[in-house]
Amino acid sequence: MRPDLAPEHVRPLAQDETFRFSCHPGVACFTDCCRQLDLALTPYDVLRLSKHLGLEASTFLDQYVLIEHEEGNGFPRIFLGMVDDGQASCPFVTETGCSVYTDRPAACRTYPLGRGAFTTPDGGHHEMHVLLSEPHCKGFNEGQLQDITAWQKDQDLATYNAMNDELLSILHHPRLKNGHQPEAREIDIFLALYTLDTFRNLLLDGNIALPFSVTENELQEIATQDLALLRLGIRWLDHVLSGH
């Protein structure tokens, strides 16, 4: 989460390796990790946060998000905008902790771990983890020993990881690895994954023509289920990138 974290404070963590960590108001550095950070958001992060705040996803993007798109770097990157308070604080951090804790982003849930996932040409799915031992953090002196599986369960990461991993077919698409730069239409579809309210309205009003057929049952699902709509958007972008 912090781009300036020195390499010696980042080490690979085996699946069954244990670590000690706990964060709570009694820890001296409580909420320090919610400041001076670059927090990238996934479509599922935005879905959960916008619902927590009672906002349309498009409104959430307008109010809380920075979109960075450097030429030659593929799809835009979506970051949570920090407060200009001299500490670059998260807009949702308070003296008593996170005000959106139950729907906090995956990166916040995963910390002090960092997680990377990737697919192999044979269709295999793999993940790796690192332990981010930030020098200022006192949480490593707290709590019981635990492993990655226990931590992920405790932080309710299953759905976050599953939905974020579904984006791998897009972010690691073979055409992008071969140097393809997303075209305007592809970027628009990618951003639609972050604004599901607008995407749904355009789709159901007939203002979007999908390049594949959708069954009546699928239409009913995407009309009411955000995860079904997000999966459809990912399928659509993968279809377009693949040149079908």
N, C-alpha and C positions, 0 to 999 in steps of 0.2 A: 504494500500500500504506500510505502514511502520510497520515492525514487532514489533518495540519498543514503539508503541503508547499506552499510559497508559489507563487502562479501563475507568477512569473517563472522558476521552476525546472521548469516543465512546458511543453513546446512540441510542436506537431504535427510529425510526421515523415513525409515522403513515402516511398512504397514503395521508390524507388530511391535515397533519400538515405543517405549513409554516416555512421557514427558509430564512435568508438573506445571499446571497453570490454572489460575482462577482470577477473575476480575469482579470486583464488587466495590461499593462505596467506601469500604474500610481500607482499601489499598491507596497508598499515598499518591500514586500517579493516576488515579481514577479520572477518566475522560481525556487524559493527555493524548491518547492515540486517536482521538476524534478531531485533532487539529494538525495543521501542517501536513496534509496528505493529498494525494491524487486518488480520488475514488471513482473508478470506472464503473458504470452501471450497465447491466444487461437488460434486455426487454422484460425478463421476469422480475428483476429488481424494480423496474419502473411500474410494472403492473401492481405489485404488492404495495409499494409506497403510495401510489396515486389512490388506490382503494382505501388505504389506511387514513389518508388525509381527506377523503371524500371529494377528490378532484377527478375530472376527466384526465386521461393520460396526456392528451395534447396540452391541457392547461398546466399539468405538472411540468412538462418539458419547457413551457414558456417561462415558468416561475423559478424553476430550480436547476435547470440543466445547462451545461455548456457543450456545444457540439464542435468538435475540432476535426477538420478534414484537411490534411496536408496532401498536396498532389504527389502521387506516386506511392501513397501508403494504404491503398485499398479502400475499405469502407471507413466512414467517419467513426470517430471514437466519442462516446457519450460519457461525460463526467458530471458528477454532482457539483454544482457551484458552491463554493465556500463563502462564508461571511467575511466581509472586509473589516475585521476587528483587530487587526495587527497580529492575529494568530492563525488566520485562515481556518476558522472553526467551521465544523459541519453545521448547517443551518438547523439541525435537529438535536444538537447536544444542549443539555441544560446542566445546572449545578447538581441536579439529582440523577443525571444520566441521560440516556437516549430516550427522546420523546416518541420515537417510532419503533421501539425495541422489538415488538412482536413481529414487525414486518421489515426489519433492517436488512440491508443488502447482503448478498452472499459473502462478499469480501469481509464484511464486519463479523459475520457469523463464523467464518473460517478462522479468523485471527485467533491465536498467534501462528497459525499454519498458513502457508500459501499452497494453492492447489493448481496443478496443470493437468489437462486432459488432452489426449490426442488419439487419432485413429491410425492404423497401419494399412498398407495397400491390400492386405488380405481381409480387411473388414474388422480387424480386432480393435477393441477399445481399451485404452490404458490410461492410468492416472498416476501422478507422482505428487509427493508432498515435500515441502521444506518447512523447517522451523525458523520463524523470524524472531530472533532473540535481540530485541531492541534494548540497548543499554539502559535507557531510562525506566524500562518497565519493571515494576516490582511484582507483577502477577506470577512470575516464575517461582516465587517463594511461597505461593499459596496453593491450596487445594491438594487433591489426591493424585497419585500417579494414574495416568490413563493413556490409551493408545488412540490412533486416528479414528477407528471405528466408533469407540465410545464417545469421542469428542463430536464427531459428526452427528451421532444420534442425539446427544445432549443439546446441540445447537440447531436441531431440526433442519438439517441440510439436505435431506433426501430429494425433495421436490426441486429445490434450487439447483442442485447438481444435475439432476435429470434434465431439467428444462434448459439449463445453460449448455449442457453437453449436446443437446439437439442442434445447437447453433454451429457445432463443429463442421457439419457438412457444408456450411456457408463460409465460415472463417478460414477453413482449411481446404477449400474447394480446389481441385486439381488445376483449374484454369487460373486461379489466383497465384498458385505456386509456380505456374509457368509464365508469370509476368503479366497476366491480363489485368488491366485497370478497369474497375467498375464503371459502367456507363451511367448516364443520368437516370435512366429508367431503373437500373439495378439499385442505385443509391436510394431512389424514392421508395422502392419496395423495402429495402433494408430499414429505412426510417419509419416505414409503416408498422414495423414490428414493435416500435416504441410508442405508437399512437393508435392503439387498438380501437379506441372509440371512433376515430375518423375512418379507419380502415373498415370497420364493420358497417358504418353508415353508407360508405361508398359502395361496398360490396352488395349489401342488401337492397340498395336503391337501384342497382343495375348500372352504376357508373364505372364499374371495373369489370373487365372481361378477363376471366381467368383462362389460361391456355390449356386447361384440362377440365374434364367434367367433374361435377360435384353432385353426390346423391342427395335425395330429399332429406335423408337422415342427417347427413353432414351439414346441410343448410340449417336444419333445426338446431344442431349442436353449436355451430358458429354464431347463431343468433343470440345464444344465451350463455355459452361457455367460453370464457376468455382463453383457457388453455387450448381448446380446440381451434380457436381462431389464430392463436399464435403459431400452433403447429401448421395450420394451413398456410400462413404467411411464409414460414420457413420452407415448406414444400414448394410454394410458388417461386420463391427466389432461387432455390436449388434448380428448379425446372428451367428458369430463364438462364441461369449461369451455364447450365449444361447444354444450352442451345437447342432445346427440343422445340 
